[in-house]
Amino acid sequence: MSGNSPSRAVIDPFGETLTVDTLPPADTVRWVPRRKAQVVCAIRGGLISRQEACDRYGISDAELFSWEKLLDDHGLRALRVTRTQRYRQAATSMGEDAQGRGPD
């Protein structure tokens, strides 16, 4: 995968050790907040690259960016699908696009 040593690990948002082997499975279909946060944490901790995450999980860079932004701006609860829709609607009404950028 990323060529990192198998012993490399980071601590996830729940205080648990996260390694490449303990990441959510590549065939994950149901994206609960915990799994989204683990992927973001793995990228930030250098376990996998953004591109590897997108390829492994079949998600777009824009989707991954939205997970990061929601997590940073609103915390773990914002990664719930119903919450994501609300936070995106709020951002849109404030003049931000889907990636959180304001008007030009």
C-alpha positions as CSV (number, residue, x, y, z in Angstrom):
1,M,0.0,0.0,0.0
2,S,1.9,3.1,1.2
3,G,5.2,1.5,1.8
4,N,5.2,2.5,5.4
5,S,6.5,-0.1,7.9
6,P,3.8,-2.4,9.3
7,S,4.7,-1.3,12.8
8,R,3.7,2.3,12.1
9,A,0.7,3.4,14.2
10,V,-1.2,6.5,15.2
11,I,-3.8,7.1,17.9
12,D,-7.3,7.5,16.5
13,P,-9.9,10.0,17.9
14,F,-11.1,7.3,20.3
15,G,-7.7,6.8,21.9
16,E,-7.1,3.5,20.2
17,T,-4.1,2.4,18.2
18,L,-4.7,2.6,14.5
19,T,-2.4,0.8,11.9
20,V,-2.8,0.1,8.3
21,D,-4.1,-3.4,9.3
22,T,-6.8,-2.0,11.6
23,L,-8.1,0.6,9.1
24,P,-11.7,0.1,8.0
25,P,-11.9,-2.7,5.3
26,A,-11.4,-1.6,1.7
27,D,-14.9,-2.9,0.9
28,T,-16.6,-0.7,3.5
29,V,-20.1,0.4,2.4
30,R,-21.6,1.7,5.5
31,W,-19.6,4.8,6.6
32,V,-20.3,5.5,10.2
33,P,-18.7,8.5,11.9
34,R,-16.1,6.4,13.6
35,R,-14.8,4.9,10.3
36,K,-14.7,8.3,8.6
37,A,-12.7,9.7,11.5
38,Q,-10.3,6.8,11.4
39,V,-9.6,7.4,7.8
40,V,-9.0,11.1,8.3
41,C,-6.7,10.3,11.3
42,A,-4.8,7.7,9.3
43,I,-4.1,10.3,6.5
44,R,-3.1,12.9,9.0
45,G,-0.9,10.5,10.8
46,G,0.9,9.4,7.7
47,L,-0.4,5.8,7.6
48,I,-1.8,6.3,4.1
49,S,-1.9,9.1,1.6
50,R,-5.1,11.0,0.5
51,Q,-4.8,9.3,-2.9
52,E,-4.5,5.8,-1.3
53,A,-7.5,6.5,0.8
54,C,-9.6,7.6,-2.2
55,D,-8.5,4.6,-4.2
56,R,-8.9,2.1,-1.4
57,Y,-12.4,3.2,-0.4
58,G,-13.7,4.4,-3.8
59,I,-14.4,7.9,-2.5
60,S,-13.6,11.2,-4.2
61,D,-11.1,13.7,-2.9
62,A,-14.1,16.2,-2.4
63,E,-15.9,13.7,-0.2
64,L,-12.7,13.1,1.9
65,F,-12.2,16.9,2.1
66,S,-15.8,17.2,3.4
67,W,-15.1,14.7,6.1
68,E,-12.0,16.6,7.2
69,K,-13.7,19.9,7.2
70,L,-16.8,18.7,9.1
71,L,-14.6,17.0,11.7
72,D,-12.4,20.1,12.1
73,D,-15.3,22.6,12.2
74,H,-18.0,20.7,14.1
75,G,-16.5,17.5,15.6
76,L,-17.2,13.8,15.3
77,R,-21.0,14.2,15.5
78,A,-21.0,16.2,12.2
79,L,-19.8,13.1,10.4
80,R,-23.2,11.5,10.8
81,V,-25.0,11.5,7.4
82,T,-28.1,13.4,8.8
83,R,-25.8,15.9,10.4
84,T,-23.6,16.2,7.3
85,Q,-26.6,17.3,5.3
86,R,-27.5,20.0,7.9
87,Y,-24.0,21.4,8.2
88,R,-23.7,21.5,4.4
89,Q,-27.0,23.3,4.1
90,A,-25.9,25.8,6.7
91,A,-22.6,26.4,4.9
92,T,-24.5,26.9,1.6
93,S,-26.8,29.4,3.2
94,M,-23.7,31.3,4.4
95,G,-22.3,31.5,0.9
96,E,-19.8,28.6,1.0
97,D,-19.7,25.9,-1.6
98,A,-19.6,22.2,-0.9
99,Q,-15.9,22.3,-0.1
100,G,-16.3,25.1,2.4
101,R,-15.0,27.9,0.3
102,G,-16.7,31.2,0.4
103,P,-17.7,33.3,-2.6
104,D,-14.9,34.6,-4.8
